[in-house]
Amino acid sequence: MSKVLIQNIRKSYDNVEVIHGIDVEIKEGEFVALVGPSGCGKSTLLRMIAGLESINSGEIIIGNRVVNDIAPKDRDIAMVFQNYALYPHMTIRKNMGFALKQRKLPAKEINQRVHEAAEILGLTEYLDRKPRALSGGQRQRVAMGRAIVRNPTVFLFDEPLSNLDAKLRVQMRSELKELHQRLSTTTIYVTHDQVEAMTLSDRVVVMNNGRIEQIGAPLELYDHPQSLFVAAFIGSPQMNFFNGKLDDNKSLVLSKELKLNLGKQFAQADTDVIIGVRPEHLVLAEKGWPCEVVVVEPTGSETQITARLAGNTLRVLLRGRTTVQPGDKVFVSAEPVSIHVFLASTNKRLHLS
């Protein structure tokens, strides 16, 4: 396994710059997810690491080698794509061993590597079948097996689960995490699904419009988003946001009639801000923020309530069930530690005084 160092990488198509000076260090054996909406540049960055896209400036270092001008096949990486890209006329055994055969490895070694990878992935009984006889999840395992047999120093995954149904995605997430724990190979994983990024990775790189918004451990991003974009992107259901003015360093004025005590002192006062609070951090209370219930959505283990607060839509996610009905007047509250405040002028986090 190798570390990957990305230094001031830039990429343009004609006169349009799509990657704006990105710097990331990925440690040996680390699982890092690149996450963001479509068009943010995450797949372009991955393809530049793989050597499938040229770079305009900056350096990509894998291990101790600058690989800018090194061909993809010589970078000691293995890539798994969204499309399984299996050869339909070949058996699973031949698909998994094809790259090794091209490198002219001895047949005995190829067979050994294929069998070891098949055992890890639970594919041993399918080795003599062809791809059409396998399910989508099994085909994706074959694609991963084809990468594993190469014994690379870095794995690259480009949205490998997006073609699977919801149940299979959950299963494959678990299998991918177990696979990384067994192999400890440096892994860079691209996804637009923040749940995949949060559950799989050691660190998450949140990208937006070709720039990095924040890098951190999954729970660090969840607990301490440094920008409005990260706060909105990380977490499901999405965080609630309200515009207002920070009146006396610790109270938010939503309207002439309503002032919310935020319970903590901030560095600025008389400032336009946006506060955020996650639906799962709100609770029904005897006093607090006055709301009117609009919709109640029970799912059995949870209940999601949509309410109105001073003209704002508020979503509350409760564990368990409730007797609250549409039209009810209720109070909700949140612990001060779970309230996030962002400057309206910059969309950046406002820190405590």
C-alpha positions in Angstrom: 0.0 0.0 0.0 1.1 3.6 -0.7 0.2 7.1 0.4 -1.3 9.4 -2.3 -0.3 13.1 -2.3 -2.3 15.6 -4.5 -0.6 19.0 -4.7 -2.2 22.1 -6.2 -3.9 20.1 -8.9 -5.7 22.1 -11.6 -7.7 20.9 -14.6 -9.3 22.9 -17.4 -11.3 22.1 -20.5 -10.5 24.8 -23.1 -10.8 28.0 -21.0 -13.0 26.6 -18.3 -11.3 25.5 -15.1 -13.1 22.6 -13.4 -10.5 21.7 -10.7 -9.2 24.7 -8.8 -5.9 24.0 -7.0 -6.8 20.9 -4.9 -4.5 19.7 -2.1 -5.1 16.3 -0.4 -2.9 13.8 1.4 -4.2 10.3 1.7 -2.2 8.1 4.2 -1.1 4.6 3.7 -4.0 2.1 4.2 -6.5 4.9 4.6 -10.0 4.8 3.1 -10.9 8.3 1.8 -14.2 9.1 0.1 -14.6 12.0 -2.4 -18.2 13.2 -2.1 -20.3 15.9 -3.6 -23.1 16.6 -6.1 -22.9 15.8 -9.8 -20.5 18.1 -11.6 -18.4 18.9 -8.5 -15.2 17.4 -10.0 -14.8 14.2 -7.8 -14.7 11.7 -10.7 -12.4 14.0 -12.7 -10.0 14.1 -9.8 -10.1 10.3 -9.5 -9.5 9.9 -13.2 -6.5 12.2 -12.9 -5.1 10.0 -10.1 -5.6 7.0 -12.3 -4.0 8.6 -15.3 -7.1 8.6 -17.4 -7.3 12.4 -17.5 -4.4 14.8 -18.0 -3.6 17.6 -15.5 -2.8 21.2 -16.3 -0.7 21.9 -13.3 0.3 20.4 -9.9 1.6 17.0 -8.9 0.2 13.6 -8.1 2.5 11.4 -6.0 1.8 7.7 -5.4 4.2 6.3 -2.9 7.4 8.1 -3.6 6.9 8.6 -7.4 5.5 11.6 -9.2 3.1 9.9 -11.6 2.0 12.9 -13.8 3.7 11.4 -16.9 3.4 7.7 -16.0 0.9 5.6 -17.9 -2.1 4.2 -16.0 -0.9 0.6 -16.3 2.4 1.5 -14.6 1.0 3.4 -11.6 0.4 0.3 -9.5 -3.3 1.0 -9.0 -6.5 -0.8 -9.7 -9.8 0.9 -10.6 -13.4 -0.3 -10.2 -16.0 1.5 -12.3 -19.7 2.1 -12.0 -20.1 -0.1 -15.0 -18.8 -3.6 -14.2 -17.1 -3.8 -17.6 -16.8 -7.6 -17.6 -16.1 -9.6 -20.8 -19.4 -11.4 -21.4 -17.8 -14.3 -23.4 -15.3 -15.1 -20.6 -15.9 -17.1 -17.4 -15.6 -15.3 -14.1 -12.2 -17.1 -13.6 -10.9 -15.7 -16.9 -12.4 -12.2 -16.3 -10.6 -12.0 -12.9 -7.3 -13.3 -14.3 -7.3 -11.4 -17.6 -5.0 -8.5 -16.5 -2.5 -11.0 -15.0 -2.5 -13.0 -18.2 -1.7 -9.8 -20.1 1.2 -9.2 -17.8 2.4 -12.8 -18.7 2.4 -14.1 -15.1 2.7 -17.9 -14.7 -0.6 -19.8 -15.0 -0.1 -21.3 -11.5 0.3 -17.8 -9.9 -2.8 -16.5 -11.8 -4.9 -19.4 -10.6 -3.7 -18.9 -7.0 -4.5 -15.2 -7.0 -7.9 -15.7 -8.6 -8.8 -18.4 -6.0 -7.7 -16.2 -3.1 -9.7 -13.3 -4.3 -12.7 -15.5 -5.0 -12.6 -16.9 -1.5 -12.4 -13.4 0.0 -15.5 -12.3 -2.1 -17.5 -15.5 -1.8 -17.2 -16.2 -5.6 -15.5 -19.6 -5.5 -18.6 -21.5 -6.7 -19.2 -19.1 -9.6 -15.7 -19.1 -11.2 -16.8 -21.3 -14.2 -20.0 -19.3 -14.9 -20.3 -16.3 -17.3 -21.3 -12.9 -16.2 -24.9 -13.2 -17.5 -25.5 -16.0 -15.0 -24.7 -13.7 -12.0 -26.8 -11.0 -10.2 -25.8 -7.4 -10.2 -24.1 -7.7 -6.8 -22.2 -10.7 -7.8 -20.9 -9.0 -11.0 -19.7 -6.1 -8.9 -17.9 -8.5 -6.7 -16.2 -9.9 -9.8 -15.1 -6.4 -10.8 -13.6 -5.9 -7.3 -12.0 -9.4 -7.6 -10.4 -8.3 -10.8 -8.9 -5.4 -9.0 -7.8 -7.4 -5.9 -5.8 -10.0 -7.9 -3.5 -7.3 -9.2 -2.4 -6.7 -5.6 -2.2 -2.9 -6.2 -0.9 -0.3 -3.8 -4.0 1.8 -4.3 -7.7 1.0 -5.0 -9.8 3.5 -6.9 -13.6 3.2 -6.9 -15.8 5.3 -9.1 -19.4 5.1 -7.8 -19.3 1.3 -7.8 -22.7 0.8 -6.1 -24.9 3.2 -8.0 -26.2 0.6 -10.4 -27.5 -1.6 -7.6 -30.9 -1.5 -5.9 -31.2 -0.2 -2.3 -31.0 -3.5 -0.6 -27.9 -4.6 -2.5 -26.2 -1.3 -1.9 -26.5 -1.7 1.9 -25.1 -5.3 1.6 -22.2 -4.2 -0.6 -21.3 -1.3 1.7 -20.8 -3.8 4.5 -18.8 -6.1 2.2 -16.6 -3.2 1.0 -15.9 -2.1 4.6 -15.0 -5.7 5.6 -12.8 -6.0 2.5 -10.8 -2.9 3.4 -10.4 -4.1 7.0 -8.9 -7.4 5.6 -6.7 -5.9 2.9 -5.8 -2.5 4.4 -5.1 -1.2 0.9 -5.1 2.6 0.4 -8.5 3.3 -1.1 -10.0 6.4 -2.8 -13.8 6.1 -3.3 -16.0 8.5 -5.3 -19.7 8.7 -4.5 -22.5 11.2 -4.6 -24.2 9.3 -1.7 -23.2 10.9 1.6 -24.4 7.8 3.5 -21.9 5.6 1.6 -19.2 8.2 2.3 -20.0 8.4 6.0 -20.3 4.7 6.7 -17.3 3.5 4.6 -14.5 6.0 5.0 -11.9 7.0 7.5 -12.0 10.5 6.2 -14.4 12.3 3.8 -13.4 15.0 1.3 -16.5 17.2 0.5 -16.2 18.8 -2.9 -18.2 21.6 -4.5 -17.6 23.3 -7.9 -14.1 21.9 -8.2 -13.0 23.0 -4.8 -12.7 21.3 -1.4 -15.2 22.5 1.1 -14.0 20.5 4.1 -11.9 17.4 4.9 -12.5 15.4 8.0 -13.6 12.2 9.8 -17.3 11.4 9.1 -18.5 12.4 12.5 -16.4 15.6 12.5 -18.2 16.7 9.3 -21.6 15.8 10.9 -20.9 17.5 14.2 -18.8 20.5 13.0 -19.6 21.5 9.4 -17.5 24.5 8.5 -19.8 25.8 5.8 -23.4 25.9 4.9 -22.8 23.6 1.9 -21.3 20.9 4.1 -24.0 21.3 6.7 -26.7 20.8 4.0 -24.9 18.0 2.2 -24.0 15.8 5.2 -26.9 14.2 7.1 -30.3 12.7 6.1 -32.9 14.1 6.5 -31.2 17.4 5.6 -30.5 20.0 8.3 -33.2 22.7 8.9 -32.1 26.3 8.2 -33.5 29.6 9.3 -32.5 33.2 8.3 -32.3 35.8 11.0 -30.3 38.3 12.9 -28.0 37.5 15.8 -29.3 40.1 18.2 -27.2 40.0 21.4 -24.5 37.4 20.6 -26.8 34.5 21.7 -30.3 35.2 20.5 -31.7 34.8 16.9 -34.4 37.2 15.9 -36.7 35.4 13.4 -39.4 38.0 13.4 -40.7 40.9 15.4 -42.6 38.5 17.6 -40.1 35.6 17.8 -36.6 35.5 19.3 -34.9 32.2 19.8 -32.3 31.8 22.6 -29.4 29.8 21.1 -27.9 29.2 24.5 -24.3 30.0 23.7 -22.2 33.2 23.1 -20.9 34.0 19.6 -18.1 36.2 18.5 -20.4 38.8 16.7 -23.7 40.5 17.4 -26.2 42.5 15.2 -25.2 40.2 12.3 -27.3 38.5 9.7 -26.9 34.7 10.1 -28.3 31.4 9.2 -28.9 28.8 11.9 -29.0 25.1 11.3 -30.4 22.3 13.4 -30.7 18.7 12.4 -34.2 17.1 12.5 -33.0 14.3 14.8 -31.7 16.9 17.3 -35.1 18.5 17.8 -37.5 17.2 20.5 -41.0 18.0 21.5 -41.0 19.9 24.8 -43.2 21.8 27.3 -41.6 25.1 26.2 -39.3 26.2 23.5 -39.9 27.2 19.9 -43.6 27.5 19.1 -44.6 25.5 16.0 -47.8 24.4 14.2 -47.8 20.8 12.9 -48.5 20.4 9.2 -47.7 16.7 8.4 -47.0 13.6 10.5 -45.2 10.7 8.7 -44.9 7.5 10.9 -42.6 4.8 9.7 -42.8 2.5 12.8 -39.4 3.0 14.4 -39.4 6.8 13.7 -41.9 9.6 13.1 -41.1 12.6 10.9 -43.0 15.8 11.6 -43.2 18.8 9.3 -44.1 22.0 11.1 -44.2 25.8 10.6 -42.0 28.1 12.7 -42.4 31.8 12.0 -43.0 31.1 8.3 -40.2 28.6 8.1 -40.6 24.9 7.4 -39.2 22.8 10.2 -38.7 19.0 10.1 -38.5 17.0 13.3 -37.3 13.4 13.4 -38.6 11.5 16.5 -37.6 8.1 17.7 -40.6 5.9 18.1 -44.2 7.1 17.8 -46.3 10.2 18.8 -49.9 11.2 19.2 -49.3 14.6 17.6 -51.7 15.4 14.7 -51.7 18.0 11.9 -52.9 21.3 13.2 -51.6 20.8 16.7 -49.6 23.6 18.4 -46.4 22.3 19.9 -43.1 23.4 21.2 -39.8 22.0 20.1 -36.3 22.5 21.5 -32.7 21.6 20.8 -29.6 21.4 23.0 -27.3 24.4 22.3 -24.5 22.2 21.3 -26.5 20.9 18.3 -27.3 24.4 16.9 -25.0 25.5 14.1 -24.7 29.2 13.1 -23.3 30.5 9.8 -22.6 34.0 8.6 -25.1 34.9 5.9 -22.5 37.0 4.0 -20.0 34.1 3.6 -22.0 30.9 4.5 -19.1 30.0 6.8 -19.4 28.8 10.3 -19.6 31.4 13.0 -17.5 30.4 16.0 -18.0 31.0 19.7 -16.5 34.0 21.4 
